[in-house]
Amino acid sequence: MRLEMRSDPRFLAGARKMVQAVAERLGFEESESSRVSLAVDEALCNIIRHGYDNAADKPIWLSLWPARESDGHPRGIRIVIEDEARQVELATIKSRDLEDIRPHGLGVHII
């Protein structure tokens, strides 16, 4: 399954619902599919906020498919998110300490 969406935060709820529904169809428990959906939501929010500087008209592609063992048996879900946002050096991505309780900044931990 592949979804092309714009970087408009109004579309995040639909993307979350789609991810959760696909995960459940692939055998994830509701609590597991909810966590997968939350991780995807965090990634999409980071693209919109940090990659696109909150511009609401930029492209994002979300792809989902069953992950399989080498023998073809299902073993999970594979999710790929693509965008055209400016690149971020992986070494610069840091989440704050979990002991530092305040809003925002936990997306990396969630993902």
N, C-alpha and C positions, 0 to 999 in steps of 0.2 A: 504494500500500500504506500502511496506517495501523495503527500499533500503539499501544494504550493500555497503559501499564505503571505500576507504583507505584515510588516513589523508593527502593526496596529495592536495595542494591548487588548482591544475588544475581541480579538480572535483567539486569545489565550484559553478562554474557557472551552471553546470548541475543540481546540487541539488537545487539551487535558482529557476531555470526555472521549475523544477518539482513541487516544493512547490507552486509557483505562479499559475501554470496551475491547480493543484488540488484545490487550494483555489477558483479560478475563477469558476471551474466546480461545486463547492459547493455553489455558489451564492455570493461570495465576489465581491465587485466592484474592478476594476483594481487597484485603489489607495490603497485599503485595502489589497488586495492580495500582492501588492508590499511591503507594510510594514511588513506583515507576513513573506514574503520571506527574507527581510532584517534582521529581528530578528533571523530567523533560521541561516542565513549566519553568523551573529555575534556569535551565540552560537557555530557553527562549527569552526569558526576561533579561538575562545577562547580554544576549545578543542585541536586544532592542536598546537597553540602557547604555551599555558600554561600547558595543560595536557600532551601533547606528545612532548614538547620541539622541535617542528617543524619537528619531524620525519615524513616522508611521506609514511610509510608502515604500519601504525597501523589501526585497524578496527574501524569504526564508523557505527552505524545502525540508520537510520532515518525512523520512522514510522508515517504515516498519516492516519486518518480516520475521517468520519463525527462525530461530537459530536451531541448527540440527547437528547431531553427532555425526561422525564420519560414516556411521552405518545408516544414516538417514532418519533416525529417531529424533523427535523434537526434544529440545533441552532448554528452551527459553525464548527470549525475544531479542532481536537485533534492532537497534535504533541508530539512525544516522541523521544528524542535523547539519544542513549546509546553509551558508549565507555568503554575502558579498561584503561583509563588514571588514573594517581594517583589522589586520592580524594583530594578535596579542602574543608576546613572547611567553611561552609556557612557564618559564622560570619566574616570571613576574606575578603569576597568579597565586595569591595567597589568601587563605581564609583567616579570619581573626580567631583568637583563642576561644574555645567553647566556654571557658569560665567568664569571659567578658560578655555578660548578659545585657543585650540592648537590641533594638530592631536592626535588621539588615546585616549583611556580611556573612551569612551562613550558607549561601548557595553552594559553595565548593564542597562543604561538608555534606550537604544534602545530595548533591549530584554524585 
